[in-house]
Amino acid sequence: MTAPLQVPRATVRAVSRGNRQVVFATRVALLWGALWGGRVEWDRESALLICHGMRTGYGRGGTCVGAVFLTGPVTAGRALADPRRRRALLTHEAVHAEQWRRYGVSFAIRYLVEEARRPGPANRFEIEAGLSDGGYRP
């Protein structure tokens, strides 16, 4: 694990797949995570940076911004502590990271508008990411 601001630029570019808007969002997310006391780890399988241990500053059980999954303490977020649940959750979040790559920074606005219209499990972006993997109850 490393402090969020010590993540190498090459790693940020790699997880963002060279998309400039996603690189920007990823850097903002790492800074945000650092401000709320998070620590970063790399999950190779999902190709996500996980910023966990945050005191607050994320929605529901966690929030994907760019190629960073922002979440609270691993002990409080039981999903990350259980290996099977962790894999399902990170698979769900990897789809959100792909949505960031597809739409760029406009994904944040698209997601929030969709969430206002159809909250939680009715949100089309959550459906695409897999409701059960994301911990949603149908």
N, CA, C and O atoms as a GROMACS GRO file, in nm:
protein
  552
    1MET      N    1   0.083  -0.118   0.000
    1MET     CA    2   0.000   0.000   0.000
    1MET      C    3   0.088   0.125   0.000
    1MET      O    4   0.195   0.128   0.060
    2THR      N    5   0.039   0.225  -0.068
    2THR     CA    6   0.112   0.351  -0.072
    2THR      C    7   0.017   0.466  -0.043
    2THR      O    8  -0.105   0.451  -0.055
    3ALA      N    9   0.072   0.578  -0.007
    3ALA     CA   10  -0.009   0.698   0.010
    3ALA      C   11  -0.060   0.740  -0.127
    3ALA      O   12   0.012   0.727  -0.225
    4PRO      N   13  -0.184   0.791  -0.135
    4PRO     CA   14  -0.241   0.824  -0.264
    4PRO      C   15  -0.157   0.915  -0.352
    4PRO      O   16  -0.155   0.898  -0.474
    5LEU      N   17  -0.088   1.011  -0.292
    5LEU     CA   18  -0.012   1.104  -0.374
    5LEU      C   19   0.121   1.046  -0.421
    5LEU      O   20   0.192   1.110  -0.498
    6GLN      N   21   0.154   0.924  -0.376
    6GLN     CA   22   0.279   0.861  -0.418
    6GLN      C   23   0.257   0.757  -0.528
    6GLN      O   24   0.349   0.683  -0.561
    7VAL      N   25   0.138   0.751  -0.586
    7VAL     CA   26   0.112   0.660  -0.696
    7VAL      C   27   0.185   0.712  -0.818
    7VAL      O   28   0.164   0.827  -0.858
    8PRO      N   29   0.272   0.631  -0.879
    8PRO     CA   30   0.349   0.679  -0.995
    8PRO      C   31   0.261   0.723  -1.112
    8PRO      O   32   0.155   0.666  -1.136
    9ARG      N   33   0.306   0.826  -1.182
    9ARG     CA   34   0.231   0.876  -1.297
    9ARG      C   35   0.206   0.767  -1.400
    9ARG      O   36   0.099   0.761  -1.460
   10ALA      N   37   0.305   0.682  -1.420
   10ALA     CA   38   0.290   0.574  -1.518
   10ALA      C   39   0.176   0.481  -1.479
   10ALA      O   40   0.104   0.431  -1.566
   11THR      N   41   0.158   0.457  -1.350
   11THR     CA   42   0.049   0.372  -1.304
   11THR      C   43  -0.085   0.439  -1.330
   11THR      O   44  -0.179   0.375  -1.376
   12VAL      N   45  -0.094   0.568  -1.300
   12VAL     CA   46  -0.218   0.643  -1.325
   12VAL      C   47  -0.252   0.638  -1.473
   12VAL      O   48  -0.368   0.616  -1.509
   13ARG      N   49  -0.154   0.659  -1.559
   13ARG     CA   50  -0.179   0.654  -1.704
   13ARG      C   51  -0.220   0.514  -1.748
   13ARG      O   52  -0.309   0.499  -1.832
   14ALA      N   53  -0.156   0.413  -1.691
   14ALA     CA   54  -0.187   0.275  -1.730
   14ALA      C   55  -0.329   0.236  -1.690
   14ALA      O   56  -0.402   0.179  -1.772
   15VAL      N   57  -0.370   0.265  -1.566
   15VAL     CA   58  -0.505   0.227  -1.524
   15VAL      C   59  -0.611   0.310  -1.595
   15VAL      O   60  -0.726   0.266  -1.608
   16SER      N   61  -0.575   0.426  -1.641
   16SER     CA   62  -0.668   0.513  -1.714
   16SER      C   63  -0.667   0.485  -1.864
   16SER      O   64  -0.744   0.543  -1.940
   17ARG      N   65  -0.579   0.395  -1.905
   17ARG     CA   66  -0.563   0.354  -2.045
   17ARG      C   67  -0.540   0.472  -2.137
   17ARG      O   68  -0.587   0.475  -2.250
   18GLY      N   69  -0.465   0.570  -2.087
   18GLY     CA   70  -0.424   0.683  -2.168
   18GLY      C   71  -0.532   0.786  -2.195
   18GLY      O   72  -0.505   0.887  -2.261
   19ASN      N   73  -0.654   0.765  -2.148
   19ASN     CA   74  -0.762   0.860  -2.168
   19ASN      C   75  -0.737   0.981  -2.077
   19ASN      O   76  -0.741   0.970  -1.955
   20ARG      N   77  -0.711   1.096  -2.138
   20ARG     CA   78  -0.672   1.216  -2.060
   20ARG      C   79  -0.776   1.256  -1.957
   20ARG      O   80  -0.742   1.295  -1.845
   21GLN      N   81  -0.903   1.247  -1.993
   21GLN     CA   82  -1.007   1.283  -1.898
   21GLN      C   83  -1.010   1.187  -1.780
   21GLN      O   84  -1.033   1.228  -1.666
   22VAL      N   85  -0.986   1.059  -1.806
   22VAL     CA   86  -0.984   0.960  -1.698
   22VAL      C   87  -0.859   0.978  -1.614
   22VAL      O   88  -0.864   0.960  -1.492
   23VAL      N   89  -0.747   1.013  -1.675
   23VAL     CA   90  -0.625   1.044  -1.598
   23VAL      C   91  -0.654   1.158  -1.501
   23VAL      O   92  -0.618   1.151  -1.384
   24PHE      N   93  -0.719   1.263  -1.551
   24PHE     CA   94  -0.755   1.377  -1.466
   24PHE      C   95  -0.845   1.333  -1.351
   24PHE      O   96  -0.818   1.365  -1.235
   25ALA      N   97  -0.952   1.259  -1.382
   25ALA     CA   98  -1.046   1.214  -1.279
   25ALA      C   99  -0.977   1.122  -1.178
   25ALA      O  100  -1.005   1.129  -1.059
   26THR      N  101  -0.887   1.038  -1.225
   26THR     CA  102  -0.814   0.947  -1.137
   26THR      C  103  -0.725   1.025  -1.041
   26THR      O  104  -0.719   0.995  -0.922
   27ARG      N  105  -0.656   1.126  -1.093
   27ARG     CA  106  -0.570   1.208  -1.005
   27ARG      C  107  -0.653   1.285  -0.902
   27ARG      O  108  -0.614   1.296  -0.786
   28VAL      N  109  -0.767   1.339  -0.945
   28VAL     CA  110  -0.855   1.408  -0.851
   28VAL      C  111  -0.903   1.311  -0.743
   28VAL      O  112  -0.906   1.345  -0.625
   29ALA      N  113  -0.941   1.190  -0.784
   29ALA     CA  114  -0.988   1.089  -0.688
   29ALA      C  115  -0.877   1.052  -0.588
   29ALA      O  116  -0.904   1.035  -0.470
   30LEU      N  117  -0.754   1.039  -0.635
   30LEU     CA  118  -0.643   1.006  -0.546
   30LEU      C  119  -0.618   1.119  -0.445
   30LEU      O  120  -0.591   1.094  -0.328
   31LEU      N  121  -0.628   1.242  -0.492
   31LEU     CA  122  -0.613   1.356  -0.401
   31LEU      C  123  -0.727   1.358  -0.300
   31LEU      O  124  -0.704   1.379  -0.181
   32TRP      N  125  -0.849   1.337  -0.347
   32TRP     CA  126  -0.966   1.333  -0.259
   32TRP      C  127  -0.948   1.224  -0.154
   32TRP      O  128  -0.973   1.246  -0.035
   33GLY      N  129  -0.905   1.106  -0.198
   33GLY     CA  130  -0.883   0.996  -0.104
   33GLY      C  131  -0.778   1.030   0.000
   33GLY      O  132  -0.792   0.994   0.116
   34ALA      N  133  -0.673   1.100  -0.041
   34ALA     CA  134  -0.566   1.139   0.053
   34ALA      C  135  -0.621   1.237   0.156
   34ALA      O  136  -0.587   1.229   0.274
   35LEU      N  137  -0.706   1.330   0.111
   35LEU     CA  138  -0.762   1.428   0.204
   35LEU      C  139  -0.850   1.363   0.310
   35LEU      O  140  -0.861   1.415   0.421
   36TRP      N  141  -0.911   1.250   0.279
   36TRP     CA  142  -0.998   1.180   0.373
   36TRP      C  143  -0.929   1.060   0.438
   36TRP      O  144  -0.995   0.973   0.495
   37GLY      N  145  -0.796   1.055   0.430
   37GLY     CA  146  -0.719   0.955   0.503
   37GLY      C  147  -0.710   0.818   0.440
   37GLY      O  148  -0.680   0.720   0.509
   38GLY      N  149  -0.737   0.807   0.310
   38GLY     CA  150  -0.733   0.677   0.244
   38GLY      C  151  -0.592   0.632   0.209
   38GLY      O  152  -0.499   0.712   0.200
   39ARG      N  153  -0.580   0.503   0.190
   39ARG     CA  154  -0.455   0.440   0.144
   39ARG      C  155  -0.485   0.365   0.015
   39ARG      O  156  -0.596   0.314  -0.005
   40VAL      N  157  -0.387   0.360  -0.073
   40VAL     CA  158  -0.409   0.303  -0.206
   40VAL      C  159  -0.342   0.167  -0.220
   40VAL      O  160  -0.230   0.146  -0.174
   41GLU      N  161  -0.414   0.077  -0.283
   41GLU     CA  162  -0.356  -0.050  -0.326
   41GLU      C  163  -0.399  -0.074  -0.470
   41GLU      O  164  -0.502  -0.024  -0.515
   42TRP      N  165  -0.320  -0.152  -0.540
   42TRP     CA  166  -0.346  -0.184  -0.680
   42TRP      C  167  -0.408  -0.322  -0.685
   42TRP      O  168  -0.354  -0.416  -0.627
   43ASP      N  169  -0.521  -0.335  -0.753
   43ASP     CA  170  -0.581  -0.466  -0.776
   43ASP      C  171  -0.560  -0.501  -0.923
   43ASP      O  172  -0.626  -0.446  -1.011
   44ARG      N  173  -0.469  -0.592  -0.946
   44ARG     CA  174  -0.430  -0.626  -1.084
   44ARG      C  175  -0.545  -0.684  -1.165
   44ARG      O  176  -0.563  -0.649  -1.281
   45GLU      N  177  -0.621  -0.772  -1.102
   45GLU     CA  178  -0.728  -0.841  -1.176
   45GLU      C  179  -0.834  -0.745  -1.228
   45GLU      O  180  -0.880  -0.760  -1.342
   46SER      N  181  -0.874  -0.648  -1.148
   46SER     CA  182  -0.977  -0.552  -1.191
   46SER      C  183  -0.916  -0.429  -1.258
   46SER      O  184  -0.988  -0.348  -1.316
   47ALA      N  185  -0.784  -0.414  -1.250
   47ALA     CA  186  -0.712  -0.298  -1.303
   47ALA      C  187  -0.762  -0.168  -1.238
   47ALA      O  188  -0.774  -0.065  -1.304
   48LEU      N  189  -0.790  -0.175  -1.107
   48LEU     CA  190  -0.835  -0.059  -1.033
   48LEU      C  191  -0.736  -0.023  -0.923
   48LEU      O  192  -0.669  -0.110  -0.868
   49LEU      N  193  -0.730   0.104  -0.894
   49LEU     CA  194  -0.664   0.150  -0.772
   49LEU      C  195  -0.773   0.156  -0.667
   49LEU      O  196  -0.879   0.215  -0.690
   50ILE      N  197  -0.749   0.096  -0.552
   50ILE     CA  198  -0.848   0.097  -0.444
   50ILE      C  199  -0.797   0.188  -0.335
   50ILE      O  200  -0.691   0.163  -0.276
   51CYS      N  201  -0.871   0.292  -0.309
   51CYS     CA  202  -0.837   0.385  -0.201
   51CYS      C  203  -0.931   0.354  -0.085
   51CYS      O  204  -1.047   0.396  -0.085
   52HIS      N  205  -0.881   0.280   0.013
   52HIS     CA  206  -0.965   0.237   0.124
   52HIS      C  207  -0.918   0.302   0.254
   52HIS      O  208  -0.810   0.360   0.262
   53GLY      N  209  -1.002   0.289   0.354
   53GLY     CA  210  -0.970   0.349   0.484
   53GLY      C  211  -1.011   0.494   0.496
   53GLY      O  212  -0.973   0.562   0.591
   54MET      N  213  -1.088   0.543   0.399
   54MET     CA  214  -1.132   0.682   0.405
   54MET      C  215  -1.230   0.701   0.521
   54MET      O  216  -1.313   0.614   0.548
   55ARG      N  217  -1.221   0.815   0.587
   55ARG     CA  218  -1.312   0.845   0.697
   55ARG      C  219  -1.452   0.874   0.645
   55ARG      O  220  -1.551   0.836   0.708
   56THR      N  221  -1.462   0.940   0.532
   56THR     CA  222  -1.588   0.974   0.465
   56THR      C  223  -1.550   1.021   0.325
   56THR      O  224  -1.434   1.009   0.285
   57GLY      N  225  -1.647   1.075   0.249
   57GLY     CA  226  -1.613   1.130   0.118
   57GLY      C  227  -1.644   1.038   0.002
   57GLY      O  228  -1.594   1.058  -0.109
   58TYR      N  229  -1.728   0.936   0.026
   58TYR     CA  230  -1.768   0.843  -0.080
   58TYR      C  231  -1.915   0.809  -0.057
   58TYR      O  232  -1.966   0.824   0.053
   59GLY      N  233  -1.982   0.762  -0.161
   59GLY     CA  234  -2.124   0.729  -0.150
   59GLY      C  235  -2.147   0.582  -0.126
   59GLY      O  236  -2.063   0.499  -0.160
   60ARG      N  237  -2.260   0.549  -0.067
   60ARG     CA  238  -2.300   0.411  -0.036
   60ARG      C  239  -2.183   0.334   0.021
   60ARG      O  240  -2.122   0.379   0.119
   61GLY      N  241  -2.149   0.219  -0.038
   61GLY     CA  242  -2.035   0.140   0.011
   61GLY      C  243  -1.904   0.181  -0.051
   61GLY      O  244  -1.798   0.136  -0.008
   62GLY      N  245  -1.910   0.266  -0.152
   62GLY     CA  246  -1.790   0.312  -0.221
   62GLY      C  247  -1.829   0.381  -0.350
   62GLY      O  248  -1.943   0.371  -0.396
   63THR      N  249  -1.734   0.452  -0.409
   63THR     CA  250  -1.759   0.528  -0.531
   63THR      C  251  -1.640   0.511  -0.625
   63THR      O  252  -1.525   0.520  -0.582
   64CYS      N  253  -1.669   0.487  -0.751
   64CYS     CA  254  -1.564   0.478  -0.852
   64CYS      C  255  -1.552   0.612  -0.922
   64CYS      O  256  -1.650   0.663  -0.979
   65VAL      N  257  -1.432   0.670  -0.918
   65VAL     CA  258  -1.404   0.795  -0.989
   65VAL      C  259  -1.280   0.769  -1.074
   65VAL      O  260  -1.173   0.739  -1.023
   66GLY      N  261  -1.297   0.781  -1.205
   66GLY     CA  262  -1.187   0.747  -1.294
   66GLY      C  263  -1.156   0.599  -1.278
   66GLY      O  264  -1.244   0.514  -1.294
   67ALA      N  265  -1.032   0.569  -1.246
   67ALA     CA  266  -0.990   0.430  -1.224
   67ALA      C  267  -0.961   0.403  -1.077
   67ALA      O  268  -0.880   0.316  -1.044
   68VAL      N  269  -1.028   0.477  -0.988
   68VAL     CA  270  -1.008   0.463  -0.844
   68VAL      C  271  -1.140   0.427  -0.777
   68VAL      O  272  -1.242   0.492  -0.800
   69PHE      N  273  -1.137   0.322  -0.694
   69PHE     CA  274  -1.252   0.287  -0.612
   69PHE      C  275  -1.228   0.344  -0.473
   69PHE      O  276  -1.138   0.299  -0.402
   70LEU      N  277  -1.307   0.444  -0.436
   70LEU     CA  278  -1.295   0.512  -0.307
   70LEU      C  279  -1.390   0.445  -0.208
   70LEU      O  280  -1.509   0.430  -0.235
   71THR      N  281  -1.336   0.404  -0.091
   71THR     CA  282  -1.420   0.336   0.008
   71THR      C  283  -1.363   0.353   0.148
   71THR      O  284  -1.255   0.408   0.167
   72GLY      N  285  -1.438   0.306   0.244
   72GLY     CA  286  -1.400   0.321   0.384
   72GLY      C  287  -1.307   0.213   0.433
   72GLY      O  288  -1.243   0.145   0.353
   73PRO      N  289  -1.300   0.197   0.564
   73PRO     CA  290  -1.212   0.095   0.622
   73PRO      C  291  -1.250  -0.045   0.576
   73PRO      O  292  -1.369  -0.076   0.564
   74VAL      N  293  -1.152  -0.129   0.552
   74VAL     CA  294  -1.178  -0.265   0.507
   74VAL      C  295  -1.259  -0.340   0.612
   74VAL      O  296  -1.346  -0.420   0.577
   75THR      N  297  -1.233  -0.315   0.739
   75THR     CA  298  -1.307  -0.384   0.844
   75THR      C  299  -1.455  -0.345   0.843
   75THR      O  300  -1.541  -0.429   0.872
   76ALA      N  301  -1.485  -0.220   0.812
   76ALA     CA  302  -1.624  -0.176   0.804
   76ALA      C  303  -1.686  -0.222   0.674
   76ALA      O  304  -1.804  -0.259   0.670
   77GLY      N  305  -1.609  -0.221   0.566
   77GLY     CA  306  -1.658  -0.267   0.436
   77GLY      C  307  -1.632  -0.415   0.422
   77GLY      O  308  -1.535  -0.455   0.357
   78ARG      N  309  -1.718  -0.496   0.483
   78ARG     CA  310  -1.697  -0.641   0.485
   78ARG      C  311  -1.680  -0.700   0.346
   78ARG      O  312  -1.617  -0.805   0.330
   79ALA      N  313  -1.734  -0.633   0.245
   79ALA     CA  314  -1.722  -0.684   0.108
   79ALA      C  315  -1.576  -0.696   0.066
   79ALA      O  316  -1.540  -0.790  -0.005
   80LEU      N  317  -1.492  -0.602   0.107
   80LEU     CA  318  -1.351  -0.609   0.068
   80LEU      C  319  -1.273  -0.708   0.153
   80LEU      O  320  -1.167  -0.755   0.111
   81ALA      N  321  -1.324  -0.742   0.270
   81ALA     CA  322  -1.254  -0.836   0.358
   81ALA      C  323  -1.276  -0.981   0.313
   81ALA      O  324  -1.187  -1.065   0.330
   82ASP      N  325  -1.392  -1.012   0.256
   82ASP     CA  326  -1.424  -1.147   0.209
   82ASP      C  327  -1.376  -1.162   0.065
   82ASP      O  328  -1.422  -1.088  -0.023
   83PRO      N  329  -1.285  -1.256   0.037
   83PRO     CA  330  -1.227  -1.267  -0.098
   83PRO      C  331  -1.329  -1.285  -0.211
   83PRO      O  332  -1.313  -1.225  -0.317
   84ARG      N  333  -1.433  -1.364  -0.190
   84ARG     CA  334  -1.532  -1.385  -0.297
   84ARG      C  335  -1.614  -1.259  -0.320
   84ARG      O  336  -1.639  -1.219  -0.434
   85ARG      N  337  -1.656  -1.197  -0.212
   85ARG     CA  338  -1.735  -1.074  -0.222
   85ARG      C  339  -1.650  -0.960  -0.280
   85ARG      O  340  -1.698  -0.878  -0.358
   86ARG      N  341  -1.523  -0.956  -0.239
   86ARG     CA  342  -1.430  -0.856  -0.290
   86ARG      C  343  -1.419  -0.864  -0.442
   86ARG      O  344  -1.426  -0.762  -0.511
   87ARG      N  345  -1.402  -0.986  -0.493
   87ARG     CA  346  -1.387  -1.004  -0.638
   87ARG      C  347  -1.512  -0.958  -0.711
   87ARG      O  348  -1.503  -0.891  -0.814
   88ALA      N  349  -1.630  -0.994  -0.659
   88ALA     CA  350  -1.756  -0.952  -0.722
   88ALA      C  351  -1.768  -0.800  -0.722
   88ALA      O  352  -1.802  -0.739  -0.823
   89LEU      N  353  -1.739  -0.739  -0.607
   89LEU     CA  354  -1.750  -0.593  -0.596
   89LEU      C  355  -1.652  -0.523  -0.690
   89LEU      O  356  -1.689  -0.426  -0.757
   90LEU      N  357  -1.528  -0.571  -0.697
   90LEU     CA  358  -1.430  -0.507  -0.784
   90LEU      C  359  -1.462  -0.530  -0.932
   90LEU      O  360  -1.427  -0.447  -1.016
   91THR      N  361  -1.528  -0.642  -0.964
   91THR     CA  362  -1.575  -0.663  -1.101
   91THR      C  363  -1.680  -0.558  -1.135
   91THR      O  364  -1.678  -0.500  -1.244
   92HIS      N  365  -1.770  -0.532  -1.042
   92HIS     CA  366  -1.874  -0.429  -1.059
   92HIS      C  367  -1.808  -0.292  -1.078
   92HIS      O  368  -1.845  -0.218  -1.169
   93GLU      N  369  -1.713  -0.259  -0.993
   93GLU     CA  370  -1.647  -0.128  -1.000
   93GLU      C  371  -1.563  -0.114  -1.126
   93GLU      O  372  -1.548  -0.003  -1.178
   94ALA      N  373  -1.507  -0.224  -1.176
   94ALA     CA  374  -1.429  -0.219  -1.300
   94ALA      C  375  -1.518  -0.180  -1.418
   94ALA      O  376  -1.472  -0.114  -1.510
   95VAL      N  377  -1.646  -0.219  -1.414
   95VAL     CA  378  -1.739  -0.177  -1.519
   95VAL      C  379  -1.760  -0.025  -1.510
   95VAL      O  380  -1.767   0.043  -1.612
   96HIS      N  381  -1.771   0.027  -1.388
   96HIS     CA  382  -1.784   0.173  -1.373
   96HIS      C  383  -1.659   0.243  -1.426
   96HIS      O  384  -1.670   0.348  -1.490
   97ALA      N  385  -1.542   0.187  -1.402
   97ALA     CA  386  -1.418   0.247  -1.455
   97ALA      C  387  -1.422   0.247  -1.608
   97ALA      O  388  -1.377   0.342  -1.672
   98GLU      N  389  -1.476   0.141  -1.666
   98GLU     CA  390  -1.490   0.136  -1.812
   98GLU      C  391  -1.591   0.241  -1.860
   98GLU      O  392  -1.574   0.299  -1.967
   99GLN      N  393  -1.696   0.264  -1.782
   99GLN     CA  394  -1.792   0.369  -1.816
   99GLN      C  395  -1.725   0.506  -1.814
   99GLN      O  396  -1.753   0.591  -1.898
  100TRP      N  397  -1.635   0.528  -1.718
  100TRP     CA  398  -1.557   0.652  -1.714
  100TRP      C  399  -1.474   0.664  -1.842
  100TRP      O  400  -1.466   0.772  -1.900
  101ARG      N  401  -1.412   0.554  -1.888
  101ARG     CA  402  -1.331   0.558  -2.010
  101ARG      C  403  -1.418   0.587  -2.132
  101ARG      O  404  -1.376   0.659  -2.223
  102ARG      N  405  -1.538   0.532  -2.134
  102ARG     CA  406  -1.629   0.549  -2.246
  102ARG      C  407  -1.680   0.693  -2.257
  102ARG      O  408  -1.684   0.750  -2.366
  103TYR      N  409  -1.719   0.752  -2.144
  103TYR     CA  410  -1.783   0.883  -2.144
  103TYR      C  411  -1.693   0.998  -2.099
  103TYR      O  412  -1.731   1.114  -2.114
  104GLY      N  413  -1.576   0.970  -2.045
  104GLY     CA  414  -1.489   1.074  -1.993
  104GLY      C  415  -1.552   1.137  -1.869
  104GLY      O  416  -1.631   1.073  -1.800
  105VAL      N  417  -1.515   1.261  -1.841
  105VAL     CA  418  -1.566   1.326  -1.720
  105VAL      C  419  -1.717   1.351  -1.727
  105VAL      O  420  -1.779   1.375  -1.623
  106SER      N  421  -1.776   1.346  -1.845
  106SER     CA  422  -1.922   1.362  -1.853
  106SER      C  423  -1.994   1.246  -1.786
  106SER      O  424  -2.114   1.254  -1.760
  107PHE      N  425  -1.922   1.136  -1.760
  107PHE     CA  426  -1.986   1.023  -1.691
  107PHE      C  427  -2.039   1.065  -1.554
  107PHE      O  428  -2.145   1.020  -1.513
  108ALA      N  429  -1.967   1.150  -1.484
  108ALA     CA  430  -2.012   1.193  -1.352
  108ALA      C  431  -2.149   1.260  -1.361
  108ALA      O  432  -2.237   1.232  -1.280
  109ILE      N  433  -2.167   1.346  -1.460
  109ILE     CA  434  -2.296   1.414  -1.478
  109ILE      C  435  -2.403   1.315  -1.523
  109ILE      O  436  -2.515   1.316  -1.472
  110ARG      N  437  -2.368   1.230  -1.619
  110ARG     CA  438  -2.464   1.130  -1.668
  110ARG      C  439  -2.512   1.041  -1.554
  110ARG      O  440  -2.631   1.013  -1.541
  111TYR      N  441  -2.417   0.997  -1.470
  111TYR     CA  442  -2.451   0.910  -1.358
  111TYR      C  443  -2.544   0.981  -1.260
  111TYR      O  444  -2.644   0.924  -1.217
  112LEU      N  445  -2.511   1.104  -1.224
  112LEU     CA  446  -2.592   1.178  -1.126
  112LEU      C  447  -2.733   1.207  -1.180
  112LEU      O  448  -2.830   1.200  -1.104
  113VAL      N  449  -2.744   1.240  -1.308
  113VAL     CA  450  -2.877   1.261  -1.367
  113VAL      C  451  -2.957   1.131  -1.364
  113VAL      O  452  -3.074   1.130  -1.328
  114GLU      N  453  -2.893   1.023  -1.402
  114GLU     CA  454  -2.960   0.892  -1.400
  114GLU      C  455  -3.000   0.854  -1.258
  114GLU      O  456  -3.108   0.801  -1.236
  115GLU      N  457  -2.914   0.882  -1.162
  115GLU     CA  458  -2.942   0.850  -1.021
  115GLU      C  459  -3.060   0.933  -0.970
  115GLU      O  460  -3.140   0.884  -0.889
  116ALA      N  461  -3.073   1.057  -1.015
  116ALA     CA  462  -3.186   1.140  -0.975
  116ALA      C  463  -3.316   1.088  -1.035
  116ALA      O  464  -3.422   1.092  -0.972
  117ARG      N  465  -3.308   1.038  -1.158
  117ARG     CA  466  -3.427   0.987  -1.227
  117ARG      C  467  -3.464   0.846  -1.179
  117ARG      O  468  -3.581   0.817  -1.155
  118ARG      N  469  -3.364   0.762  -1.166
  118ARG     CA  470  -3.384   0.621  -1.130
  118ARG      C  471  -3.279   0.581  -1.027
  118ARG      O  472  -3.173   0.530  -1.064
  119PRO      N  473  -3.307   0.602  -0.900
  119PRO     CA  474  -3.204   0.576  -0.797
  119PRO      C  475  -3.173   0.428  -0.775
  119PRO      O  476  -3.254   0.340  -0.801
  120GLY      N  477  -3.050   0.406  -0.727
  120GLY     CA  478  -3.006   0.272  -0.684
  120GLY      C  479  -3.015   0.166  -0.790
  120GLY      O  480  -2.957   0.181  -0.898
  121PRO      N  481  -3.088   0.058  -0.762
  121PRO     CA  482  -3.091  -0.056  -0.854
  121PRO      C  483  -3.165  -0.030  -0.986
  121PRO      O  484  -3.160  -0.114  -1.075
  122ALA      N  485  -3.232   0.083  -0.999
  122ALA     CA  486  -3.297   0.116  -1.126
  122ALA      C  487  -3.206   0.198  -1.217
  122ALA      O  488  -3.239   0.219  -1.334
  123ASN      N  489  -3.092   0.243  -1.166
  123ASN     CA  490  -2.994   0.322  -1.241
  123ASN      C  491  -2.933   0.235  -1.351
  123ASN      O  492  -2.878   0.129  -1.321
  124ARG      N  493  -2.942   0.278  -1.476
  124ARG     CA  494  -2.894   0.195  -1.588
  124ARG      C  495  -2.744   0.167  -1.580
  124ARG      O  496  -2.698   0.063  -1.628
  125PHE      N  497  -2.666   0.259  -1.522
  125PHE     CA  498  -2.523   0.236  -1.509
  125PHE      C  499  -2.494   0.127  -1.404
  125PHE      O  500  -2.399   0.050  -1.418
  126GLU      N  501  -2.576   0.121  -1.300
  126GLU     CA  502  -2.562   0.015  -1.200
  126GLU      C  503  -2.608  -0.119  -1.257
  126GLU      O  504  -2.547  -0.222  -1.229
  127ILE      N  505  -2.714  -0.116  -1.336
  127ILE     CA  506  -2.761  -0.239  -1.400
  127ILE      C  507  -2.652  -0.295  -1.491
  127ILE      O  508  -2.624  -0.415  -1.489
  128GLU      N  509  -2.591  -0.208  -1.571
  128GLU     CA  510  -2.483  -0.250  -1.662
  128GLU      C  511  -2.366  -0.309  -1.584
  128GLU      O  512  -2.303  -0.404  -1.630
  129ALA      N  513  -2.336  -0.253  -1.467
  129ALA     CA  514  -2.223  -0.300  -1.386
  129ALA      C  515  -2.255  -0.431  -1.313
  129ALA      O  516  -2.164  -0.499  -1.265
  130GLY      N  517  -2.382  -0.467  -1.304
  130GLY     CA  518  -2.421  -0.590  -1.235
  130GLY      C  519  -2.470  -0.562  -1.095
  130GLY      O  520  -2.390  -0.536  -1.004
  131LEU      N  521  -2.599  -0.566  -1.077
  131LEU     CA  522  -2.657  -0.528  -0.948
  131LEU      C  523  -2.611  -0.618  -0.834
  131LEU      O  524  -2.574  -0.568  -0.728
  132SER      N  525  -2.614  -0.748  -0.854
  132SER     CA  526  -2.576  -0.838  -0.743
  132SER      C  527  -2.428  -0.823  -0.709
  132SER      O  528  -2.392  -0.829  -0.592
  133ASP      N  529  -2.342  -0.804  -0.810
  133ASP     CA  530  -2.200  -0.782  -0.781
  133ASP      C  531  -2.177  -0.655  -0.702
  133ASP      O  532  -2.085  -0.647  -0.620
  134GLY      N  533  -2.262  -0.554  -0.725
  134GLY     CA  534  -2.250  -0.428  -0.656
  134GLY      C  535  -2.317  -0.425  -0.519
  134GLY      O  536  -2.313  -0.323  -0.450
  135GLY      N  537  -2.378  -0.536  -0.480
  135GLY     CA  538  -2.442  -0.544  -0.350
  135GLY      C  539  -2.584  -0.490  -0.347
  135GLY      O  540  -2.638  -0.466  -0.239
  136TYR      N  541  -2.644  -0.469  -0.465
  136TYR     CA  542  -2.782  -0.421  -0.471
  136TYR      C  543  -2.877  -0.536  -0.458
  136TYR      O  544  -2.852  -0.646  -0.508
  137ARG      N  545  -2.988  -0.511  -0.392
  137ARG     CA  546  -3.096  -0.610  -0.386
  137ARG      C  547  -3.197  -0.570  -0.493
  137ARG      O  548  -3.237  -0.454  -0.501
  138PRO      N  549  -3.239  -0.667  -0.574
  138PRO     CA  550  -3.337  -0.634  -0.680
  138PRO      C  551  -3.470  -0.587  -0.624
  138PRO      O  552  -3.562  -0.556  -0.700
   0.00000   0.00000   0.00000
